[in-house]
Amino acid sequence: MKRELALGVLIVGGGLVMACAGGGEPEPAAEAPAATEAAPPAEAPPENVVEVERLEDNLFVLRGGGGNSAAFITSDGVVLVDTKLAGWGQPLIDAIGELTSNPITTIINTHAHFDHVDGSVEFPATVEFVAHENTQRLMRENNPVRGIQAEPRPSPFQGDDAVGIPERTFTDTLTLGSDGDRVELHYFGRAHTGGDTWVEFPSARTVHAGDVFPNTMVPIMDFNNGGSGVDYPATLKSASDGLTEIDRVITGHGAVLTPGDLREYADFVAGFVSDAQAAKAAGTSAADFVTGWEPSGPYADYTKGPAERLTVYVQDIYDATP
């Protein structure tokens, strides 16, 4: 099968995605002048539309409505990675139905954040849900996302055995399927959360990184859900060193990138954390460090993110650094 590297950038909004892109809260619209005629009826909001990007004949990136999902078509079913925001489960089902008549048999959650898991309740109970053991626990806990939410969103998962809560879990690695249908799940350590799963499709030489590698920005370091700024660089390096048979990386919210981009991102995050730790040693407050720090050198086009959020993560790094 022909392998293609997708480098386009897609901007999406809503929920955590807006926060990841540094959008923050939208500004209130300016008050419109008084109308002299009756205004036409408002148009109905557009339906949730899934944008499909083909990587291989049997591997697709599904964009919109939260984090990037991936659909891997096997000989007897479809393995789906992440289910987006609430309300996006059925659009995912519909989009996949246009690609194959095979049923969705397996859903893998890369981590517990709502923009990657809340759509799961819209899938039939016959689907097997799989995640890292920490992600299973964190989905039940429904903790607010550090730096994003003051309070947790209402959870669509009612009860420990609710549809969508992963029933199959792993600790370090897990293999699903065999031969060309094989999927490898890896846990390399704490980073974005405490249960980040890297989903490798060996036959397509592709890995879905989830939000450990969201795009080229300072990542969310969600201490509330087991994440760690201090551990983040080592986790990225372990993934970069351990995933040696890949040509493409599906990011959590950005373009499909390369193993070289992953190595560069690991160096970028390591430099950010090191700079923060040096600032702590020098007696600089977290807020002052964030004010004075900017991506530079080979990372000059990377995104810093909202200062208020970044200050929270820097303070967490300070607190975890002896």
Number of C-alpha atoms within 10 A of each C-alpha: 9 7 14 12 14 16 11 9 11 11 12 16 14 14 16 23 22 16 18 24 21 16 15 16 8 7 7 6 6 6 6 6 6 6 7 6 6 6 7 6 6 6 6 6 6 6 9 14 15 19 15 18 14 16 21 17 13 17 21 20 23 25 23 23 29 28 30 28 29 27 24 22 24 21 10 12 16 24 24 25 27 29 35 26 23 20 17 25 22 17 18 27 17 13 17 23 13 8 14 14 12 14 16 24 18 18 24 26 30 31 28 29 26 26 22 26 29 25 24 30 21 19 17 12 13 10 18 18 23 24 27 29 18 19 27 24 17 21 22 18 14 20 19 18 22 21 19 18 11 10 11 14 12 8 14 18 18 12 9 15 11 14 21 28 27 25 15 13 17 18 15 13 14 16 13 12 11 10 8 12 20 15 21 17 23 22 21 21 21 25 27 27 30 24 27 29 29 28 25 23 20 18 16 23 15 25 26 26 23 27 28 27 27 23 25 22 20 22 22 27 31 25 22 16 26 18 22 24 28 25 18 24 23 19 21 25 19 15 22 20 11 11 18 10 15 17 18 23 26 28 25 25 26 22 21 25 20 20 20 13 17 22 15 17 23 22 17 21 21 20 14 18 22 15 15 25 23 14 18 20 12 9 10 14 16 21 15 11 20 22 13 7 12 14 16 10 7 9 15 10 11 16 17 18 18 17 13 13 18 22 19 21 27 26 19 18 23 21 12 13 13 8
